[in-house]
C-alpha cells in the first residue's frame, strides 16, 4: 500500500530497523551462542527472533535494553557491503537461519526477512559497532540519530521460524522506538488506554456477548444487552438504507458448488471456505460472501436502463475459515454478519452513484460518533480484468468523489484488486487508533462472469457497472470497535439500559415503579433497582454498568413528583420534574450524543 511504502522510506522506519540490529547485538553480548533469525521494523516498532539457550525473563529485557542504550550512545555508523553467496555463507557459517536465508536469496525465492520473492536478489550486510547482519536496509547513518530515551523493549512471544508450526519455535522480542521521547510516552499511554478499552474485558463487565468452546471458536453468542445494541444498530441501518433508495434482499446460507465456481471463489478463495456438504449428490458450500446471490437476484429478470441504478442491501451472515491463532474477540471471527450492498448502474450514472455511496457511508459512520476519516484509493494493478477505459473512468470517479467529500485520502498506485479499483474508509477512534470499516469496490469481473445486462436506450444489451459496498464491514467487528471507541459508555441512543431508578428506601419503591411506567411509555429503556442495597452502592453499580442516567427518588422527589438526576460521567444536575427529564433525554437521544 502507498502508506506502507511511505513508511518504509521514512526516517522512523530507518530508526526502527536500525534499533532491531542494535537489539540483536545486545542479545549476542548476553548469549554469544545465540542463533539469530530476522528483525524487521513493524507498524509501531520492531522485533527480532532468536534461538536462545534458555527462556528470557523480564529481568533479561531490562538488561538488554540497558545494553542497547549503551550501544546507541557509542555513535556507531552503519556500513553496507555487498557479498557473493559464498562469501555470505562463509561469514555466517555458524548461523543456521542466516544460511537458509542466503540460500533463498541466491535461489530467488526468499528475502532477508523470510518473505517470498521472485528472482535472485543482491546479498548485502550492514555492520555497526561489533555486529554485522544480513540485510538490505535501509538504516540510519549513525546510532546518534536514535534517541536512547525513546527506546523501550515491550515483551517476548513465541514465533515459529518462517511462521511454520513444523519449524523451530523461536523467542521474539518486541520493542518500540520513536523519534522523540514524548512520542514514546504518548504511545505507552495509548497502550494502557487500549487495555482499559479492550472489548473482550468490557463485554464481560457489561454482559454483552460470549464465546463457548462447545459452540465453536470464533462463533459469537449475543447476550440480551449486546443483542439490544445490535438490534438498535440494525434498525437505524435499515431505516437509513430505506431512505437512501436501497431494496432489501435475503439470501441462503449455502449454495451449490457450481455457484462458487462461477463466482471464482472455489478457484481463488477455497482455503477460506468450509468443507462442502453433499445434498442429493451435489456439493454445497456455506457462503463466505453474499455477492453471487445478489447477482442472481438481479439476473432473475431483464432490466431497462430506466430502472437503474438498482441497489440491493442485506445483512447477510457468512462463514470463513480463520486459524484459531488469529481469532480475536469480535474483531476476528469465523461467523459474522456483513452489511453488504451491491449497486448496479449505467456508465453515465457512475459518478453520481459513487458520490451517493461515499456520502452515505460517511453519514452512517458520523451517526455512530466517528468524525475523523482517512481514505485510501487503490488503483489498477499489473494483472487485471476489464477494459482499460472502464478502469480509468472508475478511478477518476472515485478520486473526484473523495475530493468533493473533502476528506483526506492517499492513493495506493497498483493496489486495487484484479477486478476493480476501490476506496477503503478508515476511522480514528477516541484514542487515535485507525480502523478500516467501509469499502467501496468496483467489480469488472463478476458482472461478466454472471453475464449481467440491461436493455439500453438503443434497445441493445449492455453490461452494468457493479459496485460492492460494505459499510460497517461486519456487525461483529463494528461492535468490537464501538465498544473500544466508547470504552463501553455507549451514547444514550445505543445504551441497552438508558436509565435506572434508584429508590432510597423501600417506601419509595411504589413511586419508582410509577415513574418507570411513565418513562417506558415515553420509549425509554429503564428499570428500577429494587435491591436492598444502600443508595451509594446502587449508584456505584450503575456507574460500573455505564448506565447514562441514574434517577434517585426519595421523600422530597416523591412529594414534588420529581427525580434527582445523576449522570454516569459524574455530572449531578439534581432534582427536576419527570417531563423535564424526558425532554432532556430525548434531546440527547435525537442528537445521538
ChimeraX attribute file (.defattr): number of C-alpha atoms within 10 A of each C-alpha:
attribute: neighborCount
match mode: 1-to-1
recipient: residues
	/A:1	16
	/A:2	16
	/A:3	11
	/A:4	11
	/A:5	10
	/A:6	10
	/A:7	16
	/A:8	18
	/A:9	12
	/A:10	12
	/A:11	16
	/A:12	20
	/A:13	25
	/A:14	21
	/A:15	25
	/A:16	29
	/A:17	26
	/A:18	28
	/A:19	31
	/A:20	27
	/A:21	26
	/A:22	26
	/A:23	25
	/A:24	25
	/A:25	24
	/A:26	22
	/A:27	25
	/A:28	18
	/A:29	15
	/A:30	13
	/A:31	14
	/A:32	11
	/A:33	14
	/A:34	18
	/A:35	18
	/A:36	22
	/A:37	27
	/A:38	23
	/A:39	26
	/A:40	20
	/A:41	23
	/A:42	16
	/A:43	11
	/A:44	14
	/A:45	23
	/A:46	24
	/A:47	26
	/A:48	24
	/A:49	25
	/A:50	24
	/A:51	19
	/A:52	17
	/A:53	10
	/A:54	9
	/A:55	10
	/A:56	15
	/A:57	11
	/A:58	12
	/A:59	9
	/A:60	13
	/A:61	20
	/A:62	14
	/A:63	14
	/A:64	22
	/A:65	22
	/A:66	15
	/A:67	18
	/A:68	24
	/A:69	22
	/A:70	14
	/A:71	21
	/A:72	20
	/A:73	14
	/A:74	12
	/A:75	16
	/A:76	17
	/A:77	17
	/A:78	20
	/A:79	15
	/A:80	19
	/A:81	13
	/A:82	15
	/A:83	15
	/A:84	13
	/A:85	17
	/A:86	12
	/A:87	12
	/A:88	19
	/A:89	19
	/A:90	11
	/A:91	16
	/A:92	17
	/A:93	11
	/A:94	13
	/A:95	15
	/A:96	14
	/A:97	19
	/A:98	23
	/A:99	20
	/A:100	15
	/A:101	23
	/A:102	27
	/A:103	19
	/A:104	21
	/A:105	23
	/A:106	18
	/A:107	14
	/A:108	16
	/A:109	17
	/A:110	21
	/A:111	23
	/A:112	25
	/A:113	15
	/A:114	20
	/A:115	11
	/A:116	13
	/A:117	14
	/A:118	11
	/A:119	13
	/A:120	15
	/A:121	18
	/A:122	17
	/A:123	21
	/A:124	19
	/A:125	19
	/A:126	21
	/A:127	17
	/A:128	21
	/A:129	16
	/A:130	10
	/A:131	15
	/A:132	20
	/A:133	22
	/A:134	26
	/A:135	24
	/A:136	18
	/A:137	17
	/A:138	18
	/A:139	24
	/A:140	21
	/A:141	16
	/A:142	17
	/A:143	24
	/A:144	15
	/A:145	18
	/A:146	24
	/A:147	17
	/A:148	23
	/A:149	14
	/A:150	17
	/A:151	22
	/A:152	21
	/A:153	21
	/A:154	16
	/A:155	14
	/A:156	19
	/A:157	12
	/A:158	12
	/A:159	18
	/A:160	15
	/A:161	20
	/A:162	17
	/A:163	11
	/A:164	10
	/A:165	10
	/A:166	9
	/A:167	11
	/A:168	13
	/A:169	18
	/A:170	21
	/A:171	22
	/A:172	21
	/A:173	24
	/A:174	22
	/A:175	24
	/A:176	22
	/A:177	28
	/A:178	24
	/A:179	18
	/A:180	14
	/A:181	15
	/A:182	12
	/A:183	13
	/A:184	18
	/A:185	13
	/A:186	11
	/A:187	16
	/A:188	15
	/A:189	13
	/A:190	15
	/A:191	13
	/A:192	11
	/A:193	14
	/A:194	16
	/A:195	13
	/A:196	13
	/A:197	19
	/A:198	18
	/A:199	25
	/A:200	19
	/A:201	14
	/A:202	20
	/A:203	20
	/A:204	11
	/A:205	13
	/A:206	18
	/A:207	15
	/A:208	22
	/A:209	19
	/A:210	16
	/A:211	15
	/A:212	11
	/A:213	8
	/A:214	6
	/A:215	10
	/A:216	10
	/A:217	18
	/A:218	26
	/A:219	20
	/A:220	19
	/A:221	14
	/A:222	17
	/A:223	14
	/A:224	13
	/A:225	16
	/A:226	19
	/A:227	15
	/A:228	17
	/A:229	20
	/A:230	18
	/A:231	13
	/A:232	15
	/A:233	17
	/A:234	15
	/A:235	12
	/A:236	14
	/A:237	16
	/A:238	18
	/A:239	11
	/A:240	15
	/A:241	19
	/A:242	13
	/A:243	8
	/A:244	13
	/A:245	13
	/A:246	19
	/A:247	14
	/A:248	14
	/A:249	15
	/A:250	14
	/A:251	17
	/A:252	12
	/A:253	15
	/A:254	16
	/A:255	17
	/A:256	17
	/A:257	18
	/A:258	14
	/A:259	18
	/A:260	21
	/A:261	14
	/A:262	14
	/A:263	20
	/A:264	16
	/A:265	19
	/A:266	17
	/A:267	11
	/A:268	11
	/A:269	12
	/A:270	17
	/A:271	13
	/A:272	16
	/A:273	19
	/A:274	15
	/A:275	13
	/A:276	15
	/A:277	15
	/A:278	12
	/A:279	9
	/A:280	6
	/A:281	7
	/A:282	11
	/A:283	14
	/A:284	19
	/A:285	22
	/A:286	19
	/A:287	24
	/A:288	24
	/A:289	19
	/A:290	22
	/A:291	16
	/A:292	20
	/A:293	18
	/A:294	21
	/A:295	20
	/A:296	13
	/A:297	13
	/A:298	18
	/A:299	16
	/A:300	10
	/A:301	9
	/A:302	11
	/A:303	17
	/A:304	14
	/A:305	18
	/A:306	11
	/A:307	12
	/A:308	15
	/A:309	19
	/A:310	16
	/A:311	22
	/A:312	22
	/A:313	22
	/A:314	21
	/A:315	22
	/A:316	22
	/A:317	20
	/A:318	20
	/A:319	22
	/A:320	20
	/A:321	16
	/A:322	17
	/A:323	13
	/A:324	12
	/A:325	6
	/A:326	11
	/A:327	15
	/A:328	13
	/A:329	22
	/A:330	26
	/A:331	19
	/A:332	18
	/A:333	22
	/A:334	20
	/A:335	20
	/A:336	24
	/A:337	18
	/A:338	21
	/A:339	21
	/A:340	23
	/A:341	26
	/A:342	24
	/A:343	23
	/A:344	26
	/A:345	22
	/A:346	21
	/A:347	16
	/A:348	9
	/A:349	13
	/A:350	22
	/A:351	18
	/A:352	13
	/A:353	21
	/A:354	23
	/A:355	17
	/A:356	13
	/A:357	19
	/A:358	22
	/A:359	16
	/A:360	16
	/A:361	20
	/A:362	19
	/A:363	14
	/A:364	17
	/A:365	19
	/A:366	15
	/A:367	14
	/A:368	16
	/A:369	17
	/A:370	17
	/A:371	14
	/A:372	16
	/A:373	19
	/A:374	16
	/A:375	20
	/A:376	23
	/A:377	25
	/A:378	25
	/A:379	24
	/A:380	22
	/A:381	17
	/A:382	11
	/A:383	10
	/A:384	18
	/A:385	17
	/A:386	14
	/A:387	9
	/A:388	11
	/A:389	9
	/A:390	15
	/A:391	21
	/A:392	14
	/A:393	13
	/A:394	24
	/A:395	21
	/A:396	14
	/A:397	18
	/A:398	25
	/A:399	22
	/A:400	15
	/A:401	21
	/A:402	21
	/A:403	12
	/A:404	10
	/A:405	13
	/A:406	9
	/A:407	14
	/A:408	12
	/A:409	18
	/A:410	15
	/A:411	16
	/A:412	21
	/A:413	13
	/A:414	18
	/A:415	19
	/A:416	22
	/A:417	19
	/A:418	18
	/A:419	19
	/A:420	25
	/A:421	27
	/A:422	27
	/A:423	26
	/A:424	18
	/A:425	23
	/A:426	19
	/A:427	21
	/A:428	16
	/A:429	19
	/A:430	16
	/A:431	15
	/A:432	11
	/A:433	12
	/A:434	15
	/A:435	15
	/A:436	18
	/A:437	19
	/A:438	23
	/A:439	23
	/A:440	23
	/A:441	25
	/A:442	26
	/A:443	22
	/A:444	23
	/A:445	18
	/A:446	17
	/A:447	20
	/A:448	15
	/A:449	12
	/A:450	15
	/A:451	13
	/A:452	22
	/A:453	22
	/A:454	24
	/A:455	17
	/A:456	16
	/A:457	11
	/A:458	8
	/A:459	10
	/A:460	9
	/A:461	16
	/A:462	18
	/A:463	18
	/A:464	24
	/A:465	22
	/A:466	26
	/A:467	25
	/A:468	18
	/A:469	23
	/A:470	21
	/A:471	26
	/A:472	22
	/A:473	18
	/A:474	24
	/A:475	22
	/A:476	22
	/A:477	21
	/A:478	18
	/A:479	19
	/A:480	21
	/A:481	21
	/A:482	20
	/A:483	20
	/A:484	24
	/A:485	23
	/A:486	16
	/A:487	18
	/A:488	24
	/A:489	22
	/A:490	22
	/A:491	20
	/A:492	23
	/A:493	23
	/A:494	19
	/A:495	20
	/A:496	25
	/A:497	21
	/A:498	21
	/A:499	26
	/A:500	22
	/A:501	27
	/A:502	28
	/A:503	29
	/A:504	20
	/A:505	16
	/A:506	12
	/A:507	12
	/A:508	18
	/A:509	19
	/A:510	12
	/A:511	20
	/A:512	27
	/A:513	17
	/A:514	10
	/A:515	23
	/A:516	20
	/A:517	15
	/A:518	14
	/A:519	19
	/A:520	12
	/A:521	10
	/A:522	12
	/A:523	11
	/A:524	19
	/A:525	17
	/A:526	21
	/A:527	19
	/A:528	16
	/A:529	18
	/A:530	17
	/A:531	12
	/A:532	11
	/A:533	13
	/A:534	12
	/A:535	17
	/A:536	11
	/A:537	10
	/A:538	22
	/A:539	23
	/A:540	12
	/A:541	12
	/A:542	22
	/A:543	19
	/A:544	14
	/A:545	17
	/A:546	24
	/A:547	26
	/A:548	23
	/A:549	23
	/A:550	23
	/A:551	25
	/A:552	23
	/A:553	26
	/A:554	20
	/A:555	14
	/A:556	12
	/A:557	18
	/A:558	17
	/A:559	10
	/A:560	11
	/A:561	16
	/A:562	23
	/A:563	26
	/A:564	21
	/A:565	20
	/A:566	20
	/A:567	19
	/A:568	18
	/A:569	12
	/A:570	8
	/A:571	9
	/A:572	12
	/A:573	10
	/A:574	13
	/A:575	20
	/A:576	16
	/A:577	14
	/A:578	17
	/A:579	14
	/A:580	13
	/A:581	19
	/A:582	15
	/A:583	11
	/A:584	11
	/A:585	20
	/A:586	17
	/A:587	12
	/A:588	13
	/A:589	15
	/A:590	10
	/A:591	12
	/A:592	15
	/A:593	15
